[in-house]
């Protein structure tokens, strides 16, 4: 069979091929990273959860996938979680200020100062 005819792996096949260890009779699968655990909770027909755990901070994040989400989508999220550098797993992302939002030094961008308001 040629590689172009090969079907993509199921989520469970992917987890087993990438050293995820079944826990609690296959209720969830853990992959130990240098700084914590990537856990996938998967029961066919139910929501799938992708969880990043750390001994220092507990749950770093949790992603939920509805029942029926294609395995390829969940596998892509698992791959991304495994590729994150350890420091990115423990830091919350910082959003850049949006246009038109207030900053510490001035009012909303593009707004006019109000009379009687100190600058």
KETIPA-531030 format. One line per field, with one value per residue: residue in one letter; x, y, z of N, C-alpha, C in turn. Coordinates in steps of 0.001 Angstrom, whole numbers. Example, Ala and Ser with C-alpha at 12.3 -4.5 7.8 and 13.67 -1.06 7.14 Angstrom:
REM KETIPA-531030
code	c(A;S)
nxx	c(13190;12850)
nyy	c(-5690;-2250)
nzz	c(7800;7080)
caxx	c(12300;13670)
cayy	c(-4500;-1060)
cazz	c(7800;7140)
cxx	c(13200;12900)
cyy	c(-3300;30)
czz	c(7800;7870)
This chain:
REM KETIPA-531030
code	c(X;X;X;X;X;X;X;X;X;X;X;X;X;X;X;X;X;X;X;X;X;X;X;X;X;X;X;X;X;X;X;X;X;X;X;X;X;X;X;X;X;X;X;X;X;X;X;X;X;X;X;X;X;X;X;X;X;X;X;X;X;X;X;X;X;X;X;X;X;X;X;X;X;X;X;X;X;X;X;X;X;X;X;X;X;X;X;X;X;X;X;X;X;X;X;X;X;X;X;X;X;X;X;X;X;X;X;X;X;X;X;X;X;X;X;X;X;X;X)
nxx	c(848;612;2022;363;-2155;-2520;-4370;-5072;-3863;-5902;-7023;-6399;-4507;-2476;-1780;-743;1390;3036;4083;2256;880;-1542;-3955;-5968;-7480;-7504;-8981;-7798;-4806;-1399;1469;4693;6503;9478;8834;6333;3074;1345;-1921;-4468;-7829;-10058;-12949;-14762;-17395;-17830;-16889;-13526;-10640;-7800;-5145;-2767;-506;1280;3718;4350;2413;-26;-2899;-2198;-3433;-6512;-8056;-11063;-12780;-15534;-17665;-17327;-15547;-13094;-10483;-8025;-7933;-7793;-5413;-3624;-3713;-2639;-73;893;868;2843;5066;5474;7762;9151;9025;7038;4816;4205;3702;1235;-270;432;-1575;-1464;-1985;-5108;-6225;-7655;-8017;-7661;-4695;-2092;-962;-2546;-5854;-8358;-7080;-6941;-9017;-10417;-9081;-10922;-12497;-11229;-10140;-7241;-4110)
nyy	c(-1178;2193;5229;7394;6329;5638;5728;8425;8426;7297;9115;7656;5818;7618;8706;6454;5763;7929;7756;8221;7316;5025;5638;4806;2622;3304;5645;8148;9585;10015;12050;12470;15384;17422;19288;18759;17351;16326;15770;13755;13373;11064;9653;7684;9226;11212;14488;15514;16179;18257;18683;20562;19961;20938;20379;22568;24643;23419;22986;24192;24852;24074;22477;21955;19650;19132;16228;14327;16008;16052;13604;14430;17179;17298;15881;17658;19753;18446;17880;20518;21263;19580;20616;23113;25236;24663;27048;28542;27078;27655;30338;32806;33945;37234;39844;42220;45765;46867;48799;51871;51428;52136;53447;53550;56123;57830;58702;56903;55841;58199;59652;62763;64992;65638;68666;70272;68010;66608;66341)
nzz	c(0;-864;499;30;94;2655;5603;7895;11308;14064;16967;19318;18320;17577;20106;21457;19748;20252;22780;24893;27939;28926;31473;34333;33248;30504;30426;30421;28950;29536;28939;29789;30176;30315;32225;33273;32711;29819;29297;27912;27875;26892;25745;23617;21823;23670;25029;24350;26224;26440;28464;30255;32729;35661;38182;39739;39326;38967;37015;33907;31480;29751;27104;25387;23345;21330;21149;18246;16999;14521;14603;13538;14064;16863;17228;16013;17885;20112;19149;18920;21635;22626;21361;22472;24110;27419;29091;27857;28395;30991;31181;30860;27851;26645;25746;23162;23393;22212;19425;20196;22840;26332;27784;30281;30342;28821;27615;25756;22650;20095;21092;22221;24660;27625;28792;31639;32621;33965;32247)
caxx	c(0;1431;1803;-734;-3402;-2538;-5324;-4457;-4066;-6951;-6444;-5802;-3280;-1473;-1323;84;2627;3858;4460;1269;642;-2941;-4199;-7354;-8074;-7673;-9831;-6963;-3466;-435;2796;5557;7457;10505;8316;4951;2327;305;-2939;-5601;-8956;-10820;-13901;-15525;-18753;-17867;-15897;-12123;-9958;-6342;-4814;-1354;-359;2613;3787;4485;1222;-1240;-3411;-1767;-4536;-7365;-8810;-12162;-13205;-16842;-17775;-17453;-14430;-12216;-9246;-6914;-7939;-7297;-4005;-2871;-3608;-1702;1271;1272;1153;4132;6144;5674;8904;8695;8667;5780;3717;3899;3383;28;41;136;-2223;-1032;-3098;-5891;-6446;-8836;-8119;-6988;-3369;-1854;-558;-3509;-7182;-8476;-6334;-7774;-10069;-10006;-9107;-12097;-12181;-11139;-9490;-5784;-3393)
cayy	c(0;3393;6163;8307;5644;5346;6552;9098;7671;7737;9780;6658;5328;8679;8803;5286;5883;9031;7494;8569;6125;4965;5665;4511;1723;3977;6831;9259;9231;11016;12123;13217;16312;17777;20190;18467;16285;16634;14733;13723;12606;10732;8545;7807;9744;12286;15543;15183;17275;18339;19392;20687;19968;21232;20202;23863;25494;22627;23024;25372;25151;22953;22682;20997;19378;18494;14900;14464;16767;15107;13251;15229;18479;17068;15503;18902;20471;17686;18149;21883;21263;18905;21444;24342;25192;24616;28344;29005;26328;28180;31756;33148;34853;38644;40462;43582;46701;47016;50174;52471;51078;53067;53095;54194;57510;58664;58109;56039;56319;58915;60446;64113;65200;66348;69914;70141;66746;66791;65519)
cazz	c(0;-939;1605;-286;409;4089;6342;9047;12547;14986;18133;20210;17680;17691;21497;21776;18964;20763;24175;25911;28756;29388;32911;34737;32245;29224;30509;29960;28510;29991;28332;30696;29572;31298;33253;33647;32034;28855;29512;26990;28406;25690;25743;22368;21954;24664;24818;24585;26906;26381;29699;30593;34190;36175;39628;40405;39254;38742;35645;33153;30571;29364;25860;25260;21980;21296;20551;16799;16447;13824;15308;13009;14748;18225;17093;15753;19160;20944;18592;19307;23076;22838;20815;23239;25032;28812;29673;27260;29002;32315;31118;30138;26750;26886;24596;22843;23518;20984;19004;20805;24254;27233;28296;31567;30208;28132;27447;24592;21495;19143;21733;22588;26108;28128;29475;33077;32974;33893;31283)
cxx	c(894;1081;660;-2092;-3533;-3503;-4612;-4736;-5278;-6254;-5756;-4518;-2159;-899;-391;1420;3564;4042;3522;911;-815;-3014;-5660;-8092;-8397;-8593;-9064;-5567;-2527;863;3634;6504;8487;9947;6864;4377;1390;-676;-4048;-6649;-9886;-11671;-14725;-16959;-18903;-16842;-14499;-11478;-8451;-5946;-3298;-1252;1090;2639;3821;3175;-78;-1647;-2978;-2864;-5293;-8097;-9854;-12543;-14535;-16735;-17999;-16383;-13502;-10921;-8074;-6815;-7360;-5821;-3153;-2691;-2626;-274;1766;1629;2503;5301;6394;6919;8403;8280;7363;4592;3308;3520;2095;386;-359;-446;-1676;-2230;-3809;-6074;-7737;-9007;-7315;-5610;-3173;-1617;-1590;-4848;-7192;-7750;-7297;-8877;-9524;-10036;-10351;-11649;-12191;-10485;-7969;-5166;-2249)
cyy	c(1241;4337;7135;7677;5334;6288;7240;8297;8188;8418;8769;6076;6354;8739;7649;5362;6945;8970;8059;7274;6115;4905;5305;3722;2434;5173;8074;8750;10359;10902;13021;14093;16643;18589;19911;17332;16915;15474;14883;12805;12343;9495;8696;8255;10855;13354;14997;16408;17139;19227;19423;20860;20219;20983;21537;24656;24716;22668;24319;25819;23886;23354;21580;20880;18635;17083;15103;15332;15771;14855;14100;16585;18329;16708;16739;19700;19768;17919;19533;21943;20624;19749;22713;24221;25246;25963;28884;28274;26928;29654;31962;34088;36278;39234;41862;44515;46854;48492;50687;52103;52048;52535;53844;55689;58396;57951;57207;56665;56995;59734;61819;64253;65979;67604;69659;68849;66936;65844;64812)
czz	c(0;198;1317;20;1888;4795;7503;10321;13319;16156;19048;19620;17814;19108;21846;21030;19524;22276;25224;26634;29221;30910;33159;33658;30940;29238;30080;29667;28913;29208;29231;29890;30643;32453;33643;32833;31000;28964;28478;27600;27227;25917;24469;22633;22976;24308;25087;25213;26711;27547;29870;32105;34574;37667;40370;40433;39059;37290;34970;32198;30269;28089;25756;23785;22032;20729;19055;16173;15756;14607;14839;13700;16153;18189;16839;17043;20095;20461;19008;20788;23356;22347;21603;24100;26474;29383;29084;27861;30342;32301;30339;29002;27101;25626;24392;22999;22177;20683;19635;22268;25088;27604;29599;31411;29529;28049;26235;23411;20536;19785;22088;24094;26500;28841;30978;33542;32887;32877;31901)
